[in-house]
Amino acid sequence: MLLPTLRQMQYFVALAETGSFSRAAQACHVTQSTLSDAIRQLEETIGVSLIDRSNRTVVLTAAGEDTVRRMKALLVDAREMVDAARSTEAPLSGRIRLGVIPSIAPYFLPRTLPELRRAYPQLRLHLREDLTRTLLEDLRAGRLDICLIAFPVQTEGLETEIIAEDSLLLAVDAGHALAGRETVRREELADETLLLLEDGHCLRDHIRAVAPGLADKQNEDIRASSLTTLVHMVDNQLGITFLPRIAVEAGILSGTDIRLSELDGQPARRSLGLVWRKGSSRERDFHLLAGFLRQFAIEPVRDRAALDPA
C-alpha cells in the first residue's frame, strides 16, 4: 500500500494554514504547479478529496480537516526524530527552536546566551520572541521546540520546569508619596492609578493578580506595548506599576528617577520556566538546558514545590 510522503504532507499543511495555493507554494519554496500536483497525488494516494474545488477560495473537506490535523502531528514527530538523531553525539547539540516572551528575552538572554554558546558550541539556537499565547500555540503545533515563559499560566498537556523566581517591584516616580519606602502595604495603593501592558502580555495578568483591588483602577486609556514604555509613563507621573526584578537588574530604569518598593506581607513575584511537549524525544536536552539556565537566576527558586507549576 502506498503511503503519503512527508513532502506531500508539508505541502498540504502549508495550504491549510495559508488558505492559498500561491502563498503555500511561496512558503514551501516551490512553484504553484508543483505544489498543486503534489496535493493531487496525495489525494490519489489516500483515495479521498481533501479540498473542495467548487469554491474560489481554499476550503478543506471534512476528510481534509481531519487529515491535516493528523499530518501536523506526524510532521512534528518527523522533525523531532531528525533533531534527536542529530543530537545523539553530544548533549545540547543541533537545532533547538526556543520561544521567549518579551518580558524575559531582553533582560535574561543577554546574560545567558554567550555562556550557553561557549558551553555547547554545537547547539544551534533559533530564537523567537512573542506573546505567551502565540508561543504556546506554535509549541503545540510543532513550530517551536521549547519556550521560556513566566508562570502562573495554563500549560495543560505540556511539560514544565521552573528555573527561577522573579519579584515584581512597585515602581513610582520620585515625587510620589510612597517614594523611598522599603515596603508598602497593599491597602496603601487603593487610590492609585495602575499602568499595565497591553492585552496579551502575561505580565499584565501577573500584575493584576498582585493587587486585585488596584486592578480595578487601571488606566484603560494608557497602555504600553513594552516595559520600557511603561517605565517612562511612570517616570512622567502618569501612574504606578510593577516591574520584574530581572528588568530592573538589566538597567531598565537607567535615565529615570523611579523609586522601587516591595509589597509587605505575601511576596509579589512570578516564576520563570521552560515548557515543552510531553513525550518529546529531546526531553533530556531540555532538562539539561533548564539546569544550565538556572545557574543565572537572580532569584533562585525558594519553594521546591514551585518546581512543579501544576
N, C-alpha and C positions, 0 to 999 in steps of 0.2 A: 504493500500500500504506500502510495506517495504521500509525503508529508510536506507542509509548507516550509519554505526556507526562512531563515532569520531575516534575510534582506526583504523578502516579501512582507513579513510581519512588520518590519521597521517602516516600510512604505505605507502600509495600511494604517498603522498607528499615527503616523505623521499626517495622513489625510484626515483621519478622525479628529485630530487635535487642531488642525488649522482650518478645516472646513473648506479647503480649496485645493484643487489639483495643482495649480501653479505655485501656491505657497508651499505645499507639501514637497513638490519637486525641488524648489529652491532650498528648503530646509535639509533635504537629503542629498543635495548637490548632484542631481541628475536632471535629465530633460523631462518635460511633462509626458512625452510619449513613452519614455522608458518606465516612468512610474505607473502610468495608466496600463501599460501592457503587463507589468508585474502584478498589479492588482487583479486584472482579468485572469491571469494564470493562477493566482491564489484562489479566486472563486471557483475555477475549474477543478483545482486540486481538492478543495473542500466539498464542492458539489452543491453550494448554495450561493444565492446572491447576497452580497454584503452591503451593496449600495443601491438605493432607489434611484434609478436613472431616468425616471419620469419627471424629476424635478430639475429646475435650473441650478439650484444650489445642492451641495453635497448633503444628503440625508441618509443615514445608516438605516438598514432594515433591522427588524428585531434580532435576526441572527447576527447582523453586523455589530449591534450594540453588545451582545453577549460575547462575541468573538474578540472584539477589541479589548474588552476587559481582561479576558484570559491571555491575550497576546502581550499586553502590557506586563503582566506578571511573569510570563515566560522570558521576555526580554530583560527584565530585572534580574532574573536568575542567571541568564546567559552572561550578562555584564559582570555579575558578582563572581561567576565561575572563572572568567578570564582574569579579573583583578586578583582573585585569590590565588590562581595558578602563578601569576607573575610575582606575587609577594611571598611565595614559599621559600625562596632562597634567603631572604633576610627579613627581619621584623620591620614593620612600618616602611615598606618599600612599594614602588608602583604608584598608581594614581589613587588619590582619595579626594572626592568632591565634598568640600566642607562648606556648609551654610552657617552664617553668623548674623545675629541681629545687630541693628545699628547702635544700640546702647551698650554693646560689648566690643564690637570689632575694632573701632579706632583707639580704644583705651587698653585693651588686653593683648591684642595680637602683636603690636609693635614690640612688646617686651618678650614675647614667646617665640615668634616665628624664626628669628635669626638663630636662636639656640636649637630649635627643632631641626632646622636645616643642617646645622653642624652635627647634631647627634645622629640624624638619619638622612644622610646625603642622597640615598636612593629614593626617598619619598618625593612624589610629585603632587603637591597640594594645590588643588584648584579651588579658589575661594569665591563665594557668592554672598553678598550682603543683602538682606531683605527682611521684611517683617515676619514674625513668628508664624502666622497662619500660612503664608505663602511657602516658607521654608518647609514646614511640616507636610504640606500638600506635595511639594516636589520630592521630599524624602519618601513618602509613601508610594509615589509614582515611579521611583527609581531614578529620578533626575539628580538626586543628591545621595551621598552615601551616609553622611552623618551631619549633625547640626550642633552648634554651640548656642544655647539659648538660656533664658532666665526662667526660674520656677518661682511660684507655682504656675503650672499651665497644664492643660489636658493633653495627655500623651498616650491614650489608650492604644494598646496593640503594639507599642514601641518599647524598646529597652532604654533605660536611662542610667546615668551615673553622675552624681554631683561631684564637682571638683573644687568648689569654693563657695563662700558666702560673700555677700556684698551689702554693706549697710546703706540705708537710704537716709541721707542727712538733710535736715531742714535748712533751706537757703533763704536768707532775707537780705535786703540791702543794708548798707552800713548805717543809715539813718533810722532804721526800724526800731521800734521799742524793744524788740526781742534780740536785737543785735548784741553780740558779745556774751550771750548766755551759754553756758556749757550744756545745759539740758533745758528742755521746755516741756511742759505738760500739754497733753492733747487738748484739754479744755481751754487752754490759753489761745488756741488757734480758731476758736469758734467764730470770730468776726472777720477772719482774714479772707482774702481773695486768692483762690488756688489757681495756679497756672499749670497746664498739662500739655503733653504732646498730643498730636492729632490722633484720631481714632485709628486703631490697628496696631499701635505700639503697645507691647505688653507692659512696658514700664508705666504707661498711663494707668492700667488696671492695678498694678502693684502699688502705685502711689495712692490711688483711690481707696485701696484696702487698708492702707496705713492709718488713715483718719477718715472713716466713712462719713462722719458728720461734716467734716470740712469739704468733702467731695461734692456736697450739695451746693456749695458756694463757689464752684469753679466758674471762671470767666468763660462763657461759651463763645464770646466774640474774639477772644485772643487765644490762639493755639499755635504751637510751634511744630515744625517738621523735624527739628533736630535739637539735641541737648544744648548745643552752642547758642542757638536762637533763644532757647528757654532761659539760659543764663543771662543773656543781655536784657531780656524782658524784666527779670528780677532786678538786675542792676539799675534799671531805669524806673524802678519803683512801681511797676505795673501789678505786682502781686508777689506771692511766695511760692516756693515749690520744694520738691525733694530731689536731691541729686545722688546718684550712685557713688560710693566711695572710689571705685576704680576710675571714674571720670575725674574726680577731684584730684586723686593722686597723679593722674596723667597730665594735670595742669590746665583743666578746662576753665578755671577761674582766673587765669592769667590776664592781667589788664583790667580786672574788675575790682570792685570794693565790696564784694559779697561776704557776709558772715555766715558761719555754719554752726549748727547745734544738733544735738541728739535728742530724740524723744525720751522722756522719762518713762520708767516702767518697762512694759513689753517692748523689746527692741524692734526697730523698723528695718527690715532687711529682706533681700531676695536671695535666692540661691542660683549659682551658675553651674551648668552641667551639659553633658553630651547626651544626645539621643540618636538612636539608630533603629533600623528594622529588626524585629525579632527573627532569630534564625539566620542572620547574616553570616556569610562564610568568613567575614573579616572581623568577627566579634573579638578575637584575641588581640588584633591590632587596635581595635577601638578602646579596649580596656587599657592597653599599653599607652595609647595616646592620652587617655584620661589621667593616668598616673603621671605622665610627663607634665601635662599642663598644671596638675595640682601643685607642682613644685613652685609655681609662680603666683600662687594665690596670695593676695594681700591679706585676706581674712580666711584662714583655714576653716574647715567645717567643724563647728563646735559640738554639734549633736550627731553622733554616729548614725542615729536613726534617720537623719536627714539625707543619708546617702541613698535612701530609697524614697523618692518623691511620692510614691503611691501611699 
